[in-house]
Amino acid sequence: MVGVARPPLAPDRPGSEAVTWVPRFALRIGGEPLPKERPRATKSGRSFTPKRTREAEARVLAAFRAAYPGAEPLTGRLLVEARFYRATRRGVDADNLGKLATDALNGAAYADDEQIEDLRIKRFYGAGDDARTEIRIFEASAS
């Protein structure tokens, strides 16, 4: 695959040199994108992830594993582009859509989501029956 040159994030900051991002993974997950819900607590004080969030994360992870069976997690610096095409305009925060996707791929597409140094999220409405999530993951080249 051919690398994609991206401009520096901030020329006045260390580590912000121009980077060549190499495409590693691209996913398309059908269905209405869901945001990451806040953890819930039981009456005894134990916290848990809501079932809807667990199922949505499992759907993203299953799509990744089906597209890239046996893939080893990336270990370098990452750029993640996520596009969410929603059927409805029901209010959801773009950052919570991105959080669900990046958490779902943690440990599978990449070793740890702390490797993501550039996260780009776009949210679109009116997708109708073509509601979906598209995720592209790039790794910094070792040049």
LORO-182878 format. One record per atom (N, C-alpha, C): x, y, z; residue number from 1; atom name. Coordinates in Angstrom, 3 decimals, padded with zeros to 6 digits, m for minus. Layout:
X Y Z NUM CA .
...
END
This chain:
000.832 m001.174 000.000 1 N .
000.000 000.000 000.000 1 CA .
000.877 001.238 000.000 1 C .
000.407 002.278 m000.619 2 N .
001.130 003.526 m000.700 2 CA .
000.821 004.356 000.538 2 C .
001.838 005.008 001.097 3 N .
001.643 005.853 002.270 3 CA .
000.925 007.140 001.919 3 C .
000.345 007.747 002.912 4 N .
m000.378 008.992 002.739 4 CA .
000.347 010.053 003.548 4 C .
000.826 011.114 002.886 5 N .
001.501 012.190 003.597 5 CA .
000.456 013.092 004.237 5 C .
000.628 013.383 005.485 6 N .
m000.279 014.272 006.219 6 CA .
000.533 015.451 006.732 6 C .
m000.076 016.628 006.829 7 N .
000.653 017.777 007.375 7 CA .
000.923 017.570 008.856 7 C .
001.912 018.290 009.396 8 N .
002.189 018.159 010.817 8 CA .
000.999 018.621 011.641 8 C .
000.881 018.077 012.855 9 N .
m000.212 018.476 013.737 9 CA .
m000.016 019.896 014.241 9 C .
001.165 020.209 014.699 10 N .
001.485 021.551 015.186 10 CA .
002.995 021.733 015.058 10 C .
003.445 022.563 014.105 11 N .
004.871 022.672 013.823 11 CA .
005.727 023.118 014.998 11 C .
005.133 023.742 016.004 12 N .
005.927 024.258 017.108 12 CA .
006.055 023.280 018.269 12 C .
005.510 022.080 018.119 13 N .
005.564 021.094 019.203 13 CA .
006.511 019.961 018.845 13 C .
007.268 019.453 019.823 14 N .
008.148 018.302 019.555 14 CA .
007.324 017.121 019.064 14 C .
007.864 016.388 018.124 15 N .
007.182 015.207 017.604 15 CA .
006.101 015.532 016.594 15 C .
006.054 016.800 016.140 16 N .
004.990 017.183 015.217 16 CA .
005.491 017.283 013.777 16 C .
006.626 016.682 013.505 17 N .
007.174 016.680 012.145 17 CA .
006.174 016.034 011.174 17 C .
006.333 016.337 009.900 18 N .
005.467 015.717 008.903 18 CA .
005.629 014.201 008.986 18 C .
004.512 013.510 008.932 19 N .
004.507 012.060 009.098 19 CA .
003.901 011.426 007.861 19 C .
004.454 010.304 007.437 20 N .
003.831 009.515 006.386 20 CA .
003.033 008.420 007.065 20 C .
001.721 008.437 006.825 21 N .
000.823 007.460 007.434 21 CA .
000.565 006.343 006.437 21 C .
000.812 005.125 006.855 22 N .
000.648 003.950 005.999 22 CA .
m000.673 003.261 006.347 22 C .
m001.575 003.089 005.354 23 N .
m002.851 002.409 005.641 23 CA .
m002.609 000.976 006.100 23 C .
m003.267 000.584 007.190 24 N .
m003.127 m000.775 007.713 24 CA .
m004.446 m001.540 007.697 24 C .
m005.508 m000.929 008.182 25 N .
m006.801 m001.605 008.259 25 CA .
m007.908 m000.667 007.785 25 C .
m008.918 m001.242 007.139 26 N .
m010.113 m000.493 006.746 26 CA .
m011.315 m001.395 006.992 26 C .
m012.306 m000.852 007.680 27 N .
m013.494 m001.628 008.050 27 CA .
m014.761 m000.900 007.657 27 C .
m015.780 m001.669 007.354 28 N .
m017.125 m001.145 007.149 28 CA .
m018.060 m002.042 007.951 28 C .
m018.745 m001.438 008.930 29 N .
m019.645 m002.191 009.791 29 CA .
m021.060 m001.696 009.532 29 C .
m021.908 m002.556 009.008 30 N .
m023.284 m002.176 008.710 30 CA .
m024.111 m002.015 009.974 30 C .
m025.125 m001.183 009.884 31 N .
m026.021 m000.963 011.020 31 CA .
m025.832 000.407 011.641 31 C .
m026.832 000.826 012.376 32 N .
m026.817 002.147 013.010 32 CA .
m025.658 002.267 014.008 32 C .
m024.765 003.250 013.820 33 N .
m023.677 003.454 014.777 33 CA .
m024.239 003.871 016.137 33 C .
m023.705 003.287 017.186 34 N .
m024.157 003.595 018.537 34 CA .
m023.033 004.245 019.335 34 C .
m023.381 005.173 020.212 35 N .
m022.360 005.797 021.051 35 CA .
m022.015 004.917 022.245 35 C .
m020.849 005.139 022.793 36 N .
m020.447 004.467 024.030 36 CA .
m021.284 005.066 025.156 36 C .
m021.946 004.192 025.906 37 N .
m022.742 004.650 027.037 37 CA .
m021.868 004.696 028.283 37 C .
m022.264 005.522 029.219 38 N .
m021.538 005.605 030.493 38 CA .
m021.709 004.303 031.276 38 C .
m020.690 003.940 032.042 39 N .
m020.845 002.761 032.899 39 CA .
m022.001 002.976 033.881 39 C .
m022.660 001.914 034.232 40 N .
m023.761 001.952 035.193 40 CA .
m023.272 001.343 036.506 40 C .
m023.988 001.641 037.574 41 N .
m023.633 001.089 038.873 41 CA .
m024.822 000.345 039.463 41 C .
m024.513 m000.757 040.120 42 N .
m025.552 m001.510 040.822 42 CA .
m025.784 m000.854 042.181 42 C .
m026.809 m001.311 042.875 43 N .
m027.090 m000.783 044.214 43 CA .
m025.948 m001.064 045.179 43 C .
m025.199 m002.124 044.900 44 N .
m024.064 m002.455 045.774 44 CA .
m022.809 m001.657 045.424 44 C .
m022.889 m000.833 044.369 45 N .
m021.756 000.017 044.011 45 CA .
m020.849 m000.531 042.930 45 C .
m021.112 m001.745 042.467 46 N .
m020.289 m002.317 041.388 46 CA .
m020.681 m001.667 040.078 46 C .
m019.693 m001.355 039.254 47 N .
m020.006 m000.743 037.961 47 CA .
m019.963 m001.794 036.857 47 C .
m020.713 m001.530 035.785 48 N .
m020.742 m002.445 034.655 48 CA .
m021.025 m001.659 033.385 48 C .
m020.614 m002.237 032.261 49 N .
m020.877 m001.645 030.955 49 CA .
m022.264 m002.086 030.502 49 C .
m023.099 m001.131 030.046 50 N .
m024.444 m001.504 029.603 50 CA .
m024.412 m002.530 028.459 50 C .
m025.422 m003.400 028.431 51 N .
m025.505 m004.479 027.448 51 CA .
m025.454 m003.956 026.018 51 C .
m026.157 m002.874 025.736 52 N .
m026.179 m002.317 024.376 52 CA .
m024.780 m001.920 023.915 52 C .
m023.998 m001.338 024.815 53 N .
m022.618 m000.955 024.488 53 CA .
m021.761 m002.195 024.263 53 C .
m021.887 m003.196 025.139 54 N .
m021.109 m004.438 024.975 54 CA .
m021.412 m005.090 023.629 54 C .
m022.691 m005.136 023.260 55 N .
m023.073 m005.759 021.983 55 CA .
m022.554 m004.968 020.786 55 C .
m022.598 m003.644 020.866 56 N .
m022.101 m002.811 019.765 56 CA .
m020.588 m002.964 019.619 56 C .
m019.855 m003.005 020.741 57 N .
m018.405 m003.205 020.678 57 CA .
m018.084 m004.582 020.107 57 C .
m018.856 m005.584 020.487 58 N .
m018.639 m006.943 019.967 58 CA .
m018.867 m006.986 018.461 58 C .
m019.835 m006.223 017.966 59 N .
m020.110 m006.182 016.529 59 CA .
m018.935 m005.566 015.764 59 C .
m018.350 m004.502 016.309 60 N .
m017.181 m003.867 015.671 60 CA .
m015.998 m004.838 015.689 60 C .
m015.753 m005.466 016.827 61 N .
m014.639 m006.414 016.943 61 CA .
m014.830 m007.605 016.010 61 C .
m016.035 m008.127 015.916 62 N .
m016.313 m009.261 015.019 62 CA .
m016.060 m008.883 013.566 62 C .
m016.436 m007.673 013.180 63 N .
m016.188 m007.212 011.805 63 CA .
m014.692 m007.136 011.531 63 C .
m013.925 m006.650 012.514 64 N .
m012.475 m006.579 012.349 64 CA .
m011.876 m007.970 012.196 64 C .
m012.259 m008.879 013.081 65 N .
m011.698 m010.240 013.030 65 CA .
m012.091 m010.978 011.759 65 C .
m013.294 m010.707 011.238 66 N .
m013.714 m011.339 009.979 66 CA .
m012.913 m010.792 008.802 66 C .
m012.627 m009.490 008.829 67 N .
m011.885 m008.862 007.730 67 CA .
m010.389 m009.153 007.799 67 C .
m009.863 m009.305 009.013 68 N .
m008.420 m009.496 009.202 68 CA .
m008.142 m010.657 010.159 68 C .
m008.485 m011.878 009.747 69 N .
m008.253 m013.019 010.642 69 CA .
m006.754 m013.182 010.919 69 C .
m006.439 m013.390 012.168 70 N .
m005.039 m013.603 012.537 70 CA .
m004.189 m012.346 012.587 70 C .
m004.788 m011.174 012.419 71 N .
m004.015 m009.926 012.435 71 CA .
m003.397 m009.705 013.815 71 C .
m002.164 m009.273 013.800 72 N .
m001.479 m008.921 015.041 72 CA .
m001.749 m007.446 015.336 72 C .
m001.906 m007.083 016.594 73 N .
m002.134 m005.669 016.925 73 CA .
m000.948 m004.798 016.505 73 C .
m001.254 m003.641 015.960 74 N .
m000.216 m002.682 015.600 74 CA .
000.414 m002.140 016.876 74 C .
001.679 m001.756 016.797 75 N .
002.371 m001.262 017.989 75 CA .
002.927 000.147 017.816 75 C .
002.794 000.730 016.626 76 N .
003.342 002.061 016.377 76 CA .
002.346 003.177 016.638 76 C .
002.753 004.380 016.247 77 N .
001.907 005.564 016.351 77 CA .
000.773 005.466 015.337 77 C .
m000.427 005.870 015.720 78 N .
m001.598 005.651 014.865 78 CA .
m002.397 006.914 014.569 78 C .
m002.988 006.893 013.389 79 N .
m004.028 007.839 012.993 79 CA .
m005.266 006.998 012.734 79 C .
m006.391 007.363 013.337 80 N .
m007.641 006.643 013.128 80 CA .
m008.662 007.615 012.565 80 C .
m009.244 007.245 011.445 81 N .
m010.339 008.011 010.842 81 CA .
m011.608 007.185 010.975 81 C .
m012.621 007.764 011.589 82 N .
m013.887 007.063 011.775 82 CA .
m015.015 007.930 011.225 82 C .
m015.835 007.323 010.386 83 N .
m017.001 008.010 009.817 83 CA .
m018.238 007.231 010.216 83 C .
m019.202 007.958 010.740 84 N .
m020.428 007.353 011.232 84 CA .
m021.601 007.888 010.416 84 C .
m022.260 006.995 009.697 85 N .
m023.400 007.342 008.858 85 CA .
m024.656 006.858 009.568 85 C .
m025.401 007.793 010.134 86 N .
m026.566 007.458 010.948 86 CA .
m027.855 007.647 010.155 86 C .
m028.813 006.778 010.427 87 N .
m030.121 006.868 009.775 87 CA .
m030.941 008.001 010.370 87 C .
m030.756 008.237 011.659 88 N .
m031.569 009.237 012.348 88 CA .
m030.721 010.409 012.811 88 C .
m031.382 011.500 013.113 89 N .
m030.701 012.679 013.637 89 CA .
m030.733 012.704 015.160 89 C .
m031.172 011.605 015.749 90 N .
m031.212 011.554 017.212 90 CA .
m029.856 011.963 017.767 90 C .
m029.878 012.869 018.717 91 N .
m028.646 013.451 019.222 91 CA .
m027.699 012.465 019.868 91 C .
m026.542 012.331 019.320 92 N .
m025.451 011.560 019.929 92 CA .
m024.169 012.365 019.745 92 C .
m023.312 012.295 020.726 93 N .
m022.035 013.001 020.642 93 CA .
m021.073 012.231 019.746 93 C .
m020.406 012.959 018.862 94 N .
m019.439 012.328 017.955 94 CA .
m018.316 011.651 018.741 94 C .
m017.884 012.264 019.840 95 N .
m016.783 011.658 020.601 95 CA .
m017.186 010.328 021.227 95 C .
m018.469 010.169 021.587 96 N .
m018.912 008.887 022.144 96 CA .
m019.026 007.808 021.064 96 C .
m019.338 008.217 019.828 97 N .
m019.312 007.265 018.711 97 CA .
m017.880 006.762 018.509 97 C .
m016.931 007.691 018.496 98 N .
m015.528 007.326 018.326 98 CA .
m014.999 006.487 019.471 98 C .
m015.424 006.781 020.686 99 N .
m014.970 006.031 021.864 99 CA .
m015.376 004.569 021.778 99 C .
m016.616 004.311 021.339 100 N .
m017.057 002.921 021.215 100 CA .
m016.186 002.181 020.197 100 C .
m015.938 002.800 019.052 101 N .
m015.149 002.152 018.002 101 CA .
m013.708 001.892 018.443 101 C .
m013.071 002.899 019.051 102 N .
m011.674 002.720 019.443 102 CA .
m011.534 001.737 020.602 102 C .
m012.478 001.751 021.534 103 N .
m012.427 000.774 022.629 103 CA .
m012.632 m000.652 022.117 103 C .
m013.524 m000.805 021.145 104 N .
m013.805 m002.138 020.601 104 CA .
m012.571 m002.751 019.939 104 C .
m011.736 m001.919 019.327 105 N .
m010.575 m002.416 018.584 105 CA .
m009.310 m002.492 019.434 105 C .
m009.392 m002.006 020.669 106 N .
m008.254 m002.022 021.583 106 CA .
m007.827 m003.465 021.855 106 C .
m006.559 m003.751 021.619 107 N .
m006.037 m005.096 021.843 107 CA .
m006.167 m006.008 020.634 107 C .
m006.906 m005.583 019.623 108 N .
m007.069 m006.395 018.409 108 CA .
m006.397 m005.706 017.214 108 C .
m006.835 m004.497 016.889 109 N .
m006.228 m003.757 015.774 109 CA .
m004.939 m003.082 016.223 109 C .
m004.876 m002.708 017.478 110 N .
m003.688 m002.072 018.050 110 CA .
m003.551 m002.532 019.496 110 C .
m002.313 m002.475 019.982 111 N .
m002.035 m002.981 021.326 111 CA .
m002.751 m002.165 022.395 111 C .
m002.775 m000.841 022.241 112 N .
m003.388 000.021 023.252 112 CA .
m003.863 001.298 022.573 112 C .
m005.055 001.753 022.923 113 N .
m005.574 002.948 022.255 113 CA .
m004.800 004.213 022.614 113 C .
m003.873 004.144 023.553 114 N .
m003.015 005.297 023.816 114 CA .
m002.067 005.565 022.643 114 C .
m001.926 004.603 021.724 115 N .
m001.091 004.785 020.529 115 CA .
m001.727 005.761 019.540 115 C .
m003.018 006.008 019.673 116 N .
m003.723 006.893 018.731 116 CA .
m003.342 008.331 019.040 116 C .
m002.593 008.936 018.126 117 N .
m002.199 010.321 018.343 117 CA .
m003.006 011.281 017.480 117 C .
m003.733 010.758 016.527 118 N .
m004.578 011.595 015.667 118 CA .
m005.878 010.835 015.438 118 C .
m006.972 011.368 015.951 119 N .
m008.277 010.733 015.824 119 CA .
m009.206 011.692 015.104 119 C .
m009.729 011.255 013.965 120 N .
m010.616 012.096 013.147 120 CA .
m011.986 011.445 013.062 120 C .
m012.974 012.162 013.539 121 N .
m014.332 011.632 013.595 121 CA .
m015.252 012.524 012.766 121 C .
m016.061 011.897 011.914 122 N .
m017.089 012.599 011.136 122 CA .
m018.405 011.879 011.353 122 C .
m019.458 012.652 011.537 123 N .
m020.791 012.100 011.755 123 CA .
m021.695 012.645 010.653 123 C .
m022.422 011.730 010.005 124 N .
m023.333 012.098 008.925 124 CA .
m024.733 011.603 009.258 124 C .
m025.737 012.314 008.777 125 N .
m027.124 011.921 009.010 125 CA .
m027.826 011.635 007.696 125 C .
m028.926 010.915 007.773 126 N .
m029.735 010.641 006.594 126 CA .
m029.291 009.427 005.805 126 C .
m028.581 008.510 006.441 127 N .
m028.077 007.330 005.734 127 CA .
m029.184 006.319 005.437 127 C .
m030.308 006.433 006.129 128 N .
m031.422 005.510 005.891 128 CA .
m031.012 004.068 006.100 128 C .
m031.324 003.227 005.099 129 N .
m031.002 001.801 005.198 129 CA .
m029.509 001.510 005.063 129 C .
m028.721 002.533 004.707 130 N .
m027.281 002.338 004.543 130 CA .
m026.501 002.858 005.758 130 C .
m027.132 002.871 006.937 131 N .
m026.431 003.283 008.155 131 CA .
m025.225 002.365 008.351 131 C .
m024.088 002.971 008.740 132 N .
m022.865 002.177 008.846 132 CA .
m021.781 002.953 009.584 132 C .
m020.728 002.242 009.906 133 N .
m019.515 002.817 010.471 133 CA .
m018.367 002.432 009.560 133 C .
m017.526 003.391 009.232 134 N .
m016.326 003.130 008.438 134 CA .
m015.120 003.573 009.251 134 C .
m014.156 002.689 009.383 135 N .
m012.965 002.982 010.178 135 CA .
m011.729 002.676 009.332 135 C .
m010.808 003.630 009.314 136 N .
m009.513 003.404 008.659 136 CA .
m008.420 003.681 009.678 136 C .
m007.474 002.765 009.737 137 N .
m006.376 002.878 010.694 137 CA .
m005.066 002.952 009.927 137 C .
m004.284 003.986 010.237 138 N .
m002.988 004.214 009.602 138 CA .
m001.912 004.145 010.683 138 C .
m000.734 003.667 010.277 139 N .
000.404 003.620 011.201 139 CA .
001.506 004.493 010.645 139 C .
002.186 005.216 011.522 140 N .
003.292 006.069 011.103 140 CA .
004.409 005.201 010.540 140 C .
004.984 005.658 009.427 141 N .
006.088 004.889 008.851 141 CA .
007.330 005.082 009.698 141 C .
008.233 004.154 009.602 142 N .
009.463 004.185 010.400 142 CA .
010.580 004.906 009.658 142 C .
010.236 005.946 008.883 143 N .
011.274 006.648 008.106 143 CA .
012.040 007.652 008.896 143 C .
END
